[in-house]
Amino acid sequence: MIDPRGTALLALSGLAGLAGLTACGGADGGAPPDAALPTWRRDLPPSSVMGDRRGLTPARGIIHLHSPYSHDACDGRPRPGGAVDEDCLADLRAALCTTRMDFAALTDHDDSMAGEPFEDLFVRRGGDQLVLGSGGAPIASRLACPDGPGPLVTVGGENPLMPIMLDRHVAGSIEERRDLYNGRDAASVAAFRDAGALVWVPHTEGWTTPELAAVAPDGIEIYQLHANIDPDIRAERLGLPAAGAIQAVVEFADTNPTGPEPDLALLSFLLPNTPSLARWDELLAMGLRVTGSGGTDAHQNALPITLRDGERGDSYRRMLRWFANTVLVADRTDPVQIEDAIRAGRMYLAFEMMGTPVGFDVRATVGATVTELGGEVAATAGATLEVSVPTIFELPASLPAPAIRARVVRVTAGGATEVAAGPGPTVTAPLDTAGAYRVEVLIRPHHLGPYLGHLGTAHADAEHPWIYASPIYVTP
């Protein structure tokens, strides 16, 4: 997530390490934890629990993830002696299984991804199966998990641009590949698409709207975890206090029994990526059709200290547990359907640390005709956007109830306007005006308050983003 040679890592590791030491030095270690508190779930349930709709089933996945084929993964030593760090890779594979991902779009840096044989980049090990495309060449691998077949793993790259779900390397020698993977011009975009990739823009906070429009990407990151943590990006790009995330995360390094649940560290600094959301709305206002995603950007390289749960602070499992992108497909085991759904914008980002959303649905209706996320309808007096506001999967009755509301944002050439909002169970908005209509679900996760220990409930009482859905487009 953060280059281990950077100042962000040094500050975060140093402060968190100090916090871990001081937390153990209390006079009595605090009161014992509440024995009646439901056990915190370190995994995620199958994506199927989110609910099918109209023949479409949810598939949960990570878009923006680094393996040992990125030079800065695995504490900056992903290939000791030239061989893959098998322990670090095992952590990544186990995390994908534990969080029950249906797909993982790897996005490794050109060093060393550009110089590796394409099939090696699927990080296959015993029991994994290659998935072949229509031309007979591998386009994905199926990870073997302890309880059966696991997620589809695809190959991609992250440099200035982020081609995802490549079918093959871009053409050329290793040096020519590196040049293309590091490009942000039309030649690189064409090479990515020629190699079967969708073209994404990571770290959107560092781009201007005209620059993005010139690329005309299939999608952009509307939330970026690295950006929310890195002091320089926070201050220079997000307009947030530079050390704000570091100071917040330090509280979760407390190893006392009454310390907060470490998996909830994101709750202390989760805020909307305002510049990225603004770029998204500006592109939509220009008439571009752009899918929004969340970038986990996990490298397992930023916080190698052990927290109260016995796991390192930035473990692959912990970061994959925080949020994922959900696509709607007829068959969640088909990589072509998943890629097509991402391209079409039939997708939403959900911060499942808050809870897995059940029953979330956005559709446009015109009489008996239903249009899905990413689809298009004509503006008419009878067209309606309907939002089913989700609930939390298996929320224990003993926990405080969260406060959940949805809002519908219409984006036109005149800007972004909230046109409907409410707690549900259903929120509706008329589709009588042309524009891009996108939905956000916000949550005050009161149910997480008891897991925050001596920190109190402030983080759980604040409103946070839970879901960002890609738009439905309304034409004149």
C-alpha positions as CSV (number, residue, x, y, z in Angstrom):
1,M,0.0,0.0,0.0
2,I,2.8,2.4,0.9
3,D,6.3,2.2,-0.4
4,P,8.4,1.0,2.6
5,R,11.0,3.6,1.8
6,G,8.6,6.4,2.2
7,T,8.0,8.8,5.1
8,A,4.5,7.5,5.6
9,L,5.7,4.0,6.5
10,L,8.3,5.3,8.9
11,A,5.9,7.6,10.7
12,L,3.1,5.0,10.9
13,S,5.4,2.1,12.0
14,G,7.2,4.2,14.6
15,L,4.0,5.7,16.2
16,A,2.1,2.4,16.1
17,G,5.1,0.6,17.6
18,L,5.2,3.1,20.4
19,A,1.5,2.8,21.0
20,G,1.8,-1.0,21.2
21,L,4.5,-0.7,23.8
22,T,2.7,1.9,26.0
23,A,-0.5,0.0,25.8
24,C,1.0,-3.0,27.6
25,G,2.3,-0.8,30.4
26,G,-0.9,0.0,32.2
27,A,-1.2,-0.6,35.9
28,D,-3.8,-3.3,35.7
29,G,-4.4,-3.8,32.0
30,G,-8.0,-2.6,32.2
31,A,-11.2,-4.4,32.9
32,P,-11.8,-7.7,31.1
33,P,-13.7,-7.6,27.9
34,D,-17.5,-8.1,27.9
35,A,-18.0,-11.8,27.7
36,A,-21.5,-11.3,26.2
37,L,-20.2,-9.3,23.2
38,P,-20.7,-11.4,20.0
39,T,-17.4,-12.7,18.6
40,W,-16.0,-10.4,16.0
41,R,-16.1,-12.0,12.5
42,R,-12.7,-12.0,10.9
43,D,-13.9,-13.4,7.6
44,L,-16.8,-12.5,5.3
45,P,-19.8,-14.5,4.4
46,P,-20.3,-15.8,0.9
47,S,-21.4,-13.1,-1.5
48,S,-24.6,-15.0,-2.2
49,V,-26.0,-13.7,1.1
50,M,-26.3,-10.2,-0.4
51,G,-29.3,-11.5,-2.4
52,D,-30.0,-12.3,-6.0
53,R,-32.2,-10.0,-8.2
54,R,-33.8,-10.6,-11.6
55,G,-31.4,-13.4,-12.5
56,L,-28.3,-11.6,-11.4
57,T,-26.2,-12.7,-8.4
58,P,-23.5,-10.7,-6.6
59,A,-19.8,-11.4,-7.1
60,R,-17.4,-9.8,-4.6
61,G,-14.0,-8.8,-5.7
62,I,-10.9,-6.7,-5.2
63,I,-9.7,-4.2,-7.9
64,H,-6.2,-3.0,-7.1
65,L,-4.1,-5.6,-5.3
66,H,-0.4,-6.3,-5.3
67,S,1.4,-9.7,-5.2
68,P,5.1,-10.5,-4.7
69,Y,5.4,-9.5,-8.4
70,S,5.4,-5.9,-7.3
71,H,8.8,-4.6,-6.2
72,D,7.5,-2.9,-3.0
73,A,5.3,-5.7,-1.7
74,C,6.0,-7.9,1.2
75,D,7.9,-5.3,3.3
76,G,10.0,-4.4,0.2
77,R,11.5,-7.9,-0.2
78,P,9.0,-9.8,-2.4
79,R,11.6,-11.8,-4.2
80,P,14.5,-12.6,-1.7
81,G,17.2,-14.2,-3.6
82,G,15.1,-14.0,-6.8
83,A,12.4,-16.4,-5.6
84,V,8.9,-15.4,-4.6
85,D,8.4,-14.8,-0.8
86,E,6.2,-17.9,-0.3
87,D,5.1,-16.8,3.2
88,C,3.9,-13.5,1.9
89,L,2.2,-15.1,-1.0
90,A,0.5,-17.6,1.3
91,D,-0.8,-14.7,3.3
92,L,-2.4,-13.2,0.2
93,R,-3.9,-16.5,-0.9
94,A,-5.3,-17.2,2.5
95,A,-6.8,-13.7,2.7
96,L,-8.6,-14.2,-0.6
97,C,-10.1,-17.4,0.7
98,T,-11.0,-16.1,4.2
99,T,-12.8,-13.1,2.8
100,R,-14.5,-15.2,0.3
101,M,-13.6,-13.1,-2.7
102,D,-15.1,-14.2,-6.0
103,F,-12.5,-12.4,-8.1
104,A,-9.2,-10.6,-7.5
105,A,-7.9,-8.2,-10.1
106,L,-4.1,-8.2,-9.4
107,T,-2.5,-4.9,-10.4
108,D,1.3,-5.3,-10.0
109,H,3.9,-2.7,-10.7
110,D,5.9,-3.0,-13.9
111,D,8.9,-3.9,-11.7
112,S,8.8,-6.9,-11.8
113,M,5.5,-7.7,-13.5
114,A,6.6,-6.6,-17.0
115,G,9.5,-9.0,-17.0
116,E,7.7,-12.1,-15.9
117,P,6.1,-14.8,-18.0
118,F,2.3,-14.0,-18.2
119,E,1.2,-17.3,-16.7
120,D,3.5,-16.9,-13.7
121,L,1.6,-13.7,-12.8
122,F,-1.6,-15.7,-11.8
123,V,0.5,-16.7,-8.7
124,R,-0.7,-20.3,-9.1
125,R,0.2,-23.0,-6.6
126,G,-0.9,-26.6,-6.1
127,G,-4.5,-27.2,-6.9
128,D,-5.2,-24.0,-8.8
129,Q,-6.7,-24.3,-12.2
130,L,-6.0,-22.1,-15.3
131,V,-9.1,-20.6,-16.9
132,L,-8.8,-20.4,-20.7
133,G,-10.3,-17.7,-22.9
134,S,-12.1,-18.2,-26.2
135,G,-8.7,-18.3,-28.0
136,G,-7.4,-21.1,-25.8
137,A,-4.9,-18.9,-23.8
138,P,-5.2,-18.5,-20.0
139,I,-7.1,-15.3,-18.9
140,A,-7.4,-16.2,-15.2
141,S,-6.7,-18.8,-12.7
142,R,-9.1,-20.4,-10.1
143,L,-7.5,-20.3,-6.6
144,A,-7.9,-23.5,-4.6
145,C,-9.1,-22.7,-1.1
146,P,-9.3,-25.1,1.8
147,D,-13.1,-25.4,1.5
148,G,-13.2,-25.7,-2.3
149,P,-12.7,-23.6,-5.5
150,G,-11.9,-20.0,-4.6
151,P,-11.7,-16.7,-6.4
152,L,-10.8,-16.0,-10.0
153,V,-7.4,-14.3,-10.2
154,T,-6.6,-12.0,-13.1
155,V,-3.5,-10.1,-14.2
156,G,-3.1,-6.4,-14.4
157,G,-0.8,-3.5,-13.7
158,E,-0.7,-0.3,-11.6
159,N,1.5,2.5,-12.7
160,P,0.1,5.9,-13.9
161,L,-2.8,3.9,-15.4
162,M,-4.1,0.6,-14.3
163,P,-5.0,-2.0,-16.9
164,I,-7.1,-4.7,-15.2
165,M,-8.0,-8.2,-16.4
166,L,-5.3,-8.4,-19.1
167,D,-5.6,-11.4,-21.4
168,R,-1.9,-11.3,-22.2
169,H,1.1,-9.0,-21.8
170,V,1.2,-5.9,-24.0
171,A,3.3,-6.4,-27.0
172,G,7.1,-5.9,-27.2
173,S,10.3,-6.6,-25.4
174,I,10.5,-6.3,-21.7
175,E,11.7,-2.7,-21.9
176,E,9.0,-1.9,-24.4
177,R,6.4,-3.4,-22.1
178,R,7.7,-1.3,-19.2
179,D,7.4,1.8,-21.3
180,L,3.8,1.0,-22.2
181,Y,2.9,0.0,-18.6
182,N,4.3,3.2,-17.4
183,G,2.5,5.3,-20.0
184,R,-0.5,7.5,-19.6
185,D,-1.0,8.4,-23.3
186,A,-3.1,7.1,-26.1
187,A,-0.5,4.6,-27.2
188,S,-0.6,2.9,-23.7
189,V,-4.4,3.0,-23.6
190,A,-4.6,1.3,-27.0
191,A,-2.0,-1.3,-26.0
192,F,-3.9,-2.2,-22.9
193,R,-7.2,-2.6,-24.7
194,D,-5.5,-4.6,-27.5
195,A,-4.3,-6.9,-24.7
196,G,-7.8,-7.4,-23.5
197,A,-7.7,-5.1,-20.5
198,L,-10.2,-2.6,-19.1
199,V,-8.5,0.8,-18.6
200,W,-8.7,2.1,-15.1
201,V,-7.3,5.2,-13.4
202,P,-5.9,4.6,-9.8
203,H,-5.3,7.5,-7.4
204,T,-7.8,9.7,-9.1
205,E,-7.0,12.4,-6.5
206,G,-3.8,13.1,-8.5
207,W,-5.5,13.7,-11.9
208,T,-7.4,16.7,-13.3
209,T,-10.7,16.2,-15.0
210,P,-9.4,17.1,-18.5
211,E,-6.5,14.6,-18.1
212,L,-9.1,11.9,-17.1
213,A,-11.3,12.8,-20.0
214,A,-8.5,12.5,-22.5
215,V,-7.9,8.9,-21.3
216,A,-11.6,8.1,-21.4
217,P,-11.2,5.3,-19.0
218,D,-13.6,2.4,-18.4
219,G,-13.4,3.3,-14.7
220,I,-11.7,5.3,-11.9
221,E,-11.1,4.9,-8.3
222,I,-13.5,6.9,-6.2
223,Y,-12.0,5.6,-2.9
224,Q,-8.3,4.9,-2.5
225,L,-7.0,3.5,0.8
226,H,-3.4,4.5,0.3
227,A,-4.5,8.1,-0.4
228,N,-6.4,8.1,2.9
229,I,-3.3,7.1,4.9
230,D,-0.4,8.7,3.2
231,P,0.4,12.0,5.0
232,D,1.6,13.8,1.8
233,I,-1.4,12.7,-0.3
234,R,-3.8,13.6,2.5
235,A,-2.4,17.1,2.8
236,E,-1.7,17.9,-0.8
237,R,-4.6,16.1,-2.6
238,L,-7.4,15.5,-0.1
239,G,-7.2,18.6,2.0
240,L,-7.0,16.5,5.2
241,P,-4.6,16.8,8.2
242,A,-1.4,15.1,7.1
243,A,-1.0,12.9,10.2
244,G,-4.7,12.4,10.8
245,A,-4.9,8.8,9.7
246,I,-1.7,7.9,11.5
247,Q,-2.8,9.4,14.8
248,A,-6.2,7.6,14.5
249,V,-4.7,4.2,13.7
250,V,-2.3,4.4,16.6
251,E,-5.3,4.0,19.0
252,F,-5.9,0.6,17.5
253,A,-2.4,-0.7,18.3
254,D,-3.5,-1.0,22.0
255,T,-2.9,-4.6,23.1
256,N,-4.9,-4.4,26.3
257,P,-7.9,-6.7,26.6
258,T,-10.2,-3.6,26.6
259,G,-8.5,-2.2,23.5
260,P,-10.5,-1.7,20.3
261,E,-11.0,-4.5,17.7
262,P,-8.0,-4.0,15.3
263,D,-10.1,-4.7,12.3
264,L,-12.1,-1.5,13.0
265,A,-9.0,0.8,12.5
266,L,-10.4,2.0,9.2
267,L,-13.4,3.4,11.0
268,S,-11.1,6.0,12.6
269,F,-10.2,7.7,9.3
270,L,-12.8,6.6,6.8
271,L,-13.9,9.7,4.9
272,P,-15.2,10.3,1.4
273,N,-12.4,10.9,-1.1
274,T,-14.0,14.2,-2.0
275,P,-11.6,15.1,-4.9
276,S,-12.1,11.7,-6.5
277,L,-15.9,11.9,-6.2
278,A,-15.8,15.3,-7.7
279,R,-13.7,14.1,-10.7
280,W,-16.3,11.3,-11.1
281,D,-19.2,13.7,-11.2
282,E,-17.3,16.0,-13.5
283,L,-16.7,13.2,-16.0
284,L,-20.4,12.1,-15.7
285,A,-21.4,15.7,-16.3
286,M,-19.4,15.7,-19.5
287,G,-21.4,12.7,-20.7
288,L,-18.8,10.0,-20.1
289,R,-19.9,6.7,-18.8
290,V,-17.4,5.7,-16.1
291,T,-17.6,2.9,-13.5
292,G,-16.4,3.8,-9.9
293,S,-14.4,1.4,-7.8
294,G,-12.6,1.2,-4.4
295,G,-8.8,0.6,-4.5
296,T,-7.6,-1.6,-1.6
297,D,-4.0,-1.2,-2.9
298,A,-2.7,-3.9,-0.4
299,H,1.0,-4.8,-0.5
300,Q,1.5,-6.1,3.1
301,N,4.4,-3.7,3.4
302,A,3.3,-0.8,5.7
303,L,2.7,-1.9,9.3
304,P,4.7,-5.1,10.3
305,I,3.7,-5.0,14.0
306,T,1.5,-7.5,15.7
307,L,-1.8,-6.2,17.0
308,R,-4.1,-7.5,19.7
309,D,-5.5,-10.2,17.4
310,G,-2.1,-11.7,16.7
311,E,-1.9,-10.4,13.2
312,R,0.2,-7.7,11.6
313,G,-1.5,-4.3,11.2
314,D,-1.6,-4.3,7.5
315,S,-2.3,-8.0,6.8
316,Y,-3.8,-8.9,3.5
317,R,-6.7,-10.4,5.4
318,R,-7.4,-7.2,7.4
319,M,-7.3,-4.9,4.4
320,L,-9.4,-7.2,2.2
321,R,-11.9,-7.5,5.0
322,W,-12.5,-3.7,4.9
323,F,-14.2,-3.2,1.5
324,A,-14.7,-4.7,-1.9
325,N,-16.4,-4.2,-5.2
326,T,-19.5,-6.2,-6.0
327,V,-20.6,-6.9,-9.5
328,L,-23.9,-8.4,-10.7
329,V,-23.7,-11.4,-13.0
330,A,-25.6,-14.5,-14.0
331,D,-22.6,-16.7,-13.1
332,R,-20.1,-15.5,-10.6
333,T,-17.6,-18.2,-11.7
334,D,-17.3,-16.8,-15.2
335,P,-14.4,-14.3,-15.7
336,V,-15.9,-13.0,-18.9
337,Q,-19.2,-12.1,-17.3
338,I,-17.4,-10.4,-14.4
339,E,-15.3,-8.3,-16.8
340,D,-18.4,-7.4,-18.8
341,A,-20.3,-6.4,-15.7
342,I,-17.4,-4.1,-14.6
343,R,-17.2,-2.6,-18.1
344,A,-21.0,-2.0,-18.1
345,G,-21.0,-0.4,-14.6
346,R,-23.2,-3.1,-13.1
347,M,-21.2,-2.7,-9.9
348,Y,-21.1,-1.1,-6.5
349,L,-18.4,-0.5,-3.8
350,A,-19.3,-1.7,-0.3
351,F,-17.4,-1.1,2.9
352,E,-18.1,-4.5,4.4
353,M,-16.3,-3.6,7.6
354,M,-19.6,-2.0,8.5
355,G,-21.4,-5.2,7.8
356,T,-22.3,-7.1,4.6
357,P,-25.3,-5.4,2.9
358,V,-28.3,-7.6,2.3
359,G,-31.0,-6.6,-0.2
360,F,-29.3,-3.6,-1.7
361,D,-30.8,-2.9,-5.1
362,V,-30.9,0.0,-7.6
363,R,-33.0,-0.3,-10.7
364,A,-34.8,2.0,-13.1
365,T,-38.4,1.1,-13.9
366,V,-40.6,2.1,-16.8
367,G,-43.8,0.2,-16.5
368,A,-42.8,-3.5,-16.4
369,T,-39.3,-2.8,-17.9
370,V,-36.4,-2.9,-15.4
371,T,-32.9,-1.4,-16.1
372,E,-29.9,-2.4,-14.1
373,L,-26.9,-0.4,-12.8
374,G,-24.9,0.9,-15.8
375,G,-27.9,0.8,-18.1
376,E,-29.8,3.5,-19.9
377,V,-33.4,4.7,-20.0
378,A,-35.1,7.7,-21.6
379,A,-36.3,10.5,-19.5
380,T,-40.1,10.2,-19.2
381,A,-42.8,11.1,-16.7
382,G,-43.2,7.4,-15.9
383,A,-39.6,6.4,-15.3
384,T,-38.5,5.9,-11.7
385,L,-35.3,5.1,-9.9
386,E,-36.0,2.7,-7.0
387,V,-33.5,2.0,-4.3
388,S,-33.9,-0.9,-1.8
389,V,-32.0,0.2,1.3
390,P,-29.9,-2.7,2.6
391,T,-29.8,-4.2,6.1
392,I,-26.8,-5.9,7.7
393,F,-26.3,-9.6,7.4
394,E,-26.9,-11.5,10.6
395,L,-26.7,-8.4,12.8
396,P,-26.9,-9.7,16.4
397,A,-30.0,-8.4,18.2
398,S,-27.9,-7.7,21.3
399,L,-26.0,-4.9,19.4
400,P,-27.2,-1.3,19.0
401,A,-29.1,-0.7,15.7
402,P,-27.2,1.2,13.0
403,A,-28.8,4.2,11.3
404,I,-28.9,3.7,7.6
405,R,-30.0,6.1,4.8
406,A,-29.7,6.3,1.0
407,R,-29.4,9.3,-1.2
408,V,-29.8,9.6,-4.9
409,V,-27.5,12.1,-6.7
410,R,-28.3,13.3,-10.2
411,V,-25.4,14.5,-12.2
412,T,-26.0,16.9,-15.2
413,A,-23.9,19.5,-17.0
414,G,-25.0,21.9,-14.2
415,G,-23.4,19.7,-11.5
416,A,-24.4,17.1,-8.9
417,T,-27.7,17.5,-7.0
418,E,-29.3,15.3,-4.4
419,V,-32.8,14.5,-5.7
420,A,-34.0,12.0,-3.1
421,A,-32.9,10.6,0.3
422,G,-34.3,8.6,3.2
423,P,-33.9,5.7,5.5
424,G,-35.9,3.3,3.4
425,P,-36.8,0.6,3.1
426,T,-37.2,2.1,-0.4
427,V,-36.1,5.4,-1.7
428,T,-37.4,6.6,-5.1
429,A,-36.6,9.4,-7.5
430,P,-38.3,10.4,-10.8
431,L,-36.3,10.0,-13.9
432,D,-37.8,12.8,-15.8
433,T,-34.6,14.7,-16.3
434,A,-31.6,13.6,-18.3
435,G,-28.4,12.9,-16.4
436,A,-26.4,10.2,-14.6
437,Y,-28.1,9.0,-11.4
438,R,-25.9,7.4,-8.8
439,V,-26.7,6.1,-5.3
440,E,-24.9,6.4,-2.0
441,V,-25.8,4.5,1.2
442,L,-24.5,6.1,4.4
443,I,-24.4,4.5,7.9
444,R,-23.9,5.4,11.5
445,P,-22.6,2.0,12.6
446,H,-23.7,2.1,16.2
447,H,-23.5,-1.7,16.3
448,L,-19.7,-1.4,16.1
449,G,-19.5,0.8,19.2
450,P,-19.2,-2.0,21.7
451,Y,-16.1,-3.3,19.8
452,L,-14.3,0.0,20.3
453,G,-13.5,-0.7,23.9
454,H,-12.1,2.2,25.9
455,L,-12.1,4.5,22.9
456,G,-15.9,5.0,23.4
457,T,-18.4,5.1,20.6
458,A,-17.6,8.4,18.8
459,H,-16.2,6.6,15.6
460,A,-19.4,4.4,15.5
461,D,-21.7,7.4,16.1
462,A,-20.3,9.3,13.1
463,E,-21.8,8.9,9.6
464,H,-19.6,7.0,7.2
465,P,-20.0,5.9,3.6
466,W,-21.2,2.3,3.3
467,I,-22.0,1.9,-0.4
468,Y,-21.3,3.8,-3.7
469,A,-23.1,2.5,-6.7
470,S,-22.3,3.2,-10.3
471,P,-24.9,5.2,-12.2
472,I,-27.9,4.5,-14.3
473,Y,-27.9,6.9,-17.3
474,V,-31.0,8.8,-18.3
475,T,-31.1,10.2,-21.9
476,P,-33.2,13.1,-23.2
